[in-house]
Amino acid sequence: MQHVVITGGSSGIGEAFARLHLARGDRVSLIARDAERLVACKNKLAASGGTLSTHSADVRDAAALEAAIAAAEAEFGPTTRLITSAGVAVPGYFEALDADSFREQMDINFHGTVHAVRAVYDGMTQRRSGEILLVSSAAAFVGLFGYTAYGASKFAVAGFAESLRAEARRHDIKVAVCFPPDTETPQLEAESRLKPPETARITKSGGIMTADQLATSVVRDFERGKFAIYPGLRVSLLGRFSSLARPAINRWLDRTAERADR
């Protein structure tokens, strides 16, 4: 039985990861900012089995997040698996995104990920065991129209995962990073209302998954020992070949953006 700690777990992808692990009989700790949404999520997941606890903390606040994870570990024992799914996406034309929008997305998506890892890392190194699954985005493969802030934050998560994997292996800690496409979540609903037409046209071509489909696919590949996890065929092709085919991909992205109805 594992103790799985999930940040951003009150809805969407985080909730789906929780439902999967609870169905296995794992102990799951959900951490998110909104205490009311956490309660609602806990009630929704009550029938999934397993053992669930919730803790309210903002991933941008390193001390608060560390305290929440410490409380979770006091209740359920050391973290066996950390899943960092807390994230926010605010698309828009670069000239319309102010400095606060850039700062918020970097603070939540990147620094929030680092804070969560730091909160469990010492314990994992001491025990010489542990698993860390970071959630990046398919927007981390190539620069997408409308994602100057979001894409940068998810590129940062991917780079962090690369270096962390290289270091963590000497402590027998397993690290992986997944790159979800658009996924049916409340976050996507809010994000879609803000997408410029060019962004909407481009992302529409990437397909969409349900949160449960995504969680099942990602956990399967994670447990097969994969480091870079590409859910779905389109994301798999993009992840594997984007660096080789970047000029062609950029031409296609540019043409797609130009055809968008403004």
ChimeraX attribute file (.defattr): number of C-alpha atoms within 10 A of each C-alpha:
attribute: neighborCount
match mode: 1-to-1
recipient: residues
	/A:1	10
	/A:2	17
	/A:3	23
	/A:4	26
	/A:5	30
	/A:6	27
	/A:7	28
	/A:8	28
	/A:9	29
	/A:10	27
	/A:11	22
	/A:12	20
	/A:13	28
	/A:14	27
	/A:15	26
	/A:16	22
	/A:17	24
	/A:18	31
	/A:19	24
	/A:20	18
	/A:21	25
	/A:22	22
	/A:23	14
	/A:24	14
	/A:25	17
	/A:26	19
	/A:27	24
	/A:28	26
	/A:29	26
	/A:30	28
	/A:31	29
	/A:32	25
	/A:33	19
	/A:34	14
	/A:35	15
	/A:36	12
	/A:37	15
	/A:38	23
	/A:39	16
	/A:40	12
	/A:41	18
	/A:42	19
	/A:43	10
	/A:44	12
	/A:45	19
	/A:46	13
	/A:47	11
	/A:48	16
	/A:49	16
	/A:50	19
	/A:51	17
	/A:52	23
	/A:53	17
	/A:54	22
	/A:55	22
	/A:56	23
	/A:57	23
	/A:58	20
	/A:59	29
	/A:60	21
	/A:61	15
	/A:62	18
	/A:63	13
	/A:64	15
	/A:65	25
	/A:66	19
	/A:67	15
	/A:68	23
	/A:69	25
	/A:70	17
	/A:71	16
	/A:72	25
	/A:73	18
	/A:74	10
	/A:75	13
	/A:76	19
	/A:77	13
	/A:78	20
	/A:79	26
	/A:80	19
	/A:81	22
	/A:82	22
	/A:83	25
	/A:84	28
	/A:85	25
	/A:86	27
	/A:87	25
	/A:88	19
	/A:89	23
	/A:90	22
	/A:91	24
	/A:92	22
	/A:93	16
	/A:94	13
	/A:95	6
	/A:96	10
	/A:97	16
	/A:98	10
	/A:99	9
	/A:100	9
	/A:101	17
	/A:102	17
	/A:103	13
	/A:104	20
	/A:105	22
	/A:106	24
	/A:107	20
	/A:108	22
	/A:109	27
	/A:110	26
	/A:111	20
	/A:112	26
	/A:113	26
	/A:114	20
	/A:115	22
	/A:116	26
	/A:117	20
	/A:118	14
	/A:119	19
	/A:120	23
	/A:121	21
	/A:122	11
	/A:123	15
	/A:124	22
	/A:125	16
	/A:126	9
	/A:127	13
	/A:128	14
	/A:129	18
	/A:130	21
	/A:131	22
	/A:132	28
	/A:133	24
	/A:134	25
	/A:135	25
	/A:136	29
	/A:137	22
	/A:138	24
	/A:139	23
	/A:140	22
	/A:141	21
	/A:142	17
	/A:143	15
	/A:144	20
	/A:145	24
	/A:146	23
	/A:147	23
	/A:148	18
	/A:149	23
	/A:150	28
	/A:151	25
	/A:152	19
	/A:153	29
	/A:154	26
	/A:155	20
	/A:156	18
	/A:157	24
	/A:158	24
	/A:159	14
	/A:160	16
	/A:161	26
	/A:162	16
	/A:163	11
	/A:164	17
	/A:165	17
	/A:166	11
	/A:167	13
	/A:168	21
	/A:169	14
	/A:170	11
	/A:171	15
	/A:172	15
	/A:173	20
	/A:174	21
	/A:175	26
	/A:176	24
	/A:177	27
	/A:178	25
	/A:179	25
	/A:180	24
	/A:181	21
	/A:182	21
	/A:183	19
	/A:184	17
	/A:185	18
	/A:186	12
	/A:187	17
	/A:188	16
	/A:189	11
	/A:190	13
	/A:191	15
	/A:192	18
	/A:193	11
	/A:194	17
	/A:195	20
	/A:196	19
	/A:197	18
	/A:198	23
	/A:199	22
	/A:200	19
	/A:201	19
	/A:202	20
	/A:203	19
	/A:204	10
	/A:205	10
	/A:206	16
	/A:207	13
	/A:208	16
	/A:209	17
	/A:210	14
	/A:211	21
	/A:212	20
	/A:213	16
	/A:214	25
	/A:215	22
	/A:216	16
	/A:217	16
	/A:218	26
	/A:219	18
	/A:220	13
	/A:221	17
	/A:222	21
	/A:223	11
	/A:224	9
	/A:225	13
	/A:226	17
	/A:227	18
	/A:228	22
	/A:229	24
	/A:230	25
	/A:231	22
	/A:232	19
	/A:233	11
	/A:234	14
	/A:235	22
	/A:236	16
	/A:237	11
	/A:238	19
	/A:239	19
	/A:240	13
	/A:241	13
	/A:242	17
	/A:243	12
	/A:244	10
	/A:245	11
	/A:246	14
	/A:247	11
	/A:248	11
	/A:249	16
	/A:250	15
	/A:251	11
	/A:252	13
	/A:253	20
	/A:254	15
	/A:255	13
	/A:256	15
	/A:257	19
	/A:258	13
	/A:259	12
	/A:260	14
	/A:261	10
	/A:262	7
